[in-house]
Amino acid sequence: MQLVNSFLAWLNRDEEGQGLAEYALILALIAIVAIIALIFLGGQVSKILSTVGNSV
């Protein structure tokens, strides 16, 4: 139990870069969601853009 408490105390003492790390994790999550959306919806989006391009 002492080892866990020591580890948690070590994590809490360095809070300077914590905000940047959180922003990086959020950005990575958004990128993953966007990639997954493009994989599943890529064909439909391509068809719509092709239709719009042909009508112009």
C-alpha positions in Angstrom: 0.0 0.0 0.0 2.9 2.3 0.7 4.2 1.8 -2.8 0.8 2.9 -4.3 0.7 6.0 -2.0 4.3 6.9 -3.0 3.4 6.6 -6.7 0.3 8.7 -6.4 2.3 11.4 -4.5 4.9 11.4 -7.2 2.2 11.9 -9.9 0.6 14.8 -8.0 3.8 16.7 -7.4 4.4 17.5 -11.1 1.4 19.4 -12.3 3.1 21.8 -14.7 2.7 19.7 -17.8 -0.5 18.1 -16.9 -2.7 20.5 -18.8 -0.7 20.0 -22.0 -1.0 16.3 -21.6 -4.7 16.5 -21.2 -5.1 18.6 -24.4 -2.9 16.1 -26.3 -5.1 13.2 -25.1 -8.3 15.1 -26.2 -6.7 15.9 -29.6 -5.7 12.3 -30.1 -9.3 11.1 -29.2 -10.8 13.6 -31.7 -8.4 12.4 -34.4 -9.3 8.7 -33.8 -13.0 9.5 -33.9 -12.5 11.5 -37.2 -10.5 8.6 -38.8 -13.1 6.0 -37.8 -15.9 8.3 -39.1 -14.1 8.6 -42.4 -13.6 4.9 -42.7 -17.3 4.1 -42.2 -18.7 7.1 -44.1 -16.0 7.7 -46.7 -17.9 6.1 -49.5 -21.1 8.1 -48.9 -19.2 11.4 -48.6 -17.3 10.6 -51.8 -20.5 10.0 -53.6 -22.1 13.2 -52.4 -19.1 15.3 -53.3 -19.0 13.6 -56.7 -22.6 14.5 -57.3 -22.1 18.1 -56.2 -19.0 18.3 -58.4 -20.8 17.0 -61.5 -23.7 19.3 -61.0 -21.4 22.4 -60.9 
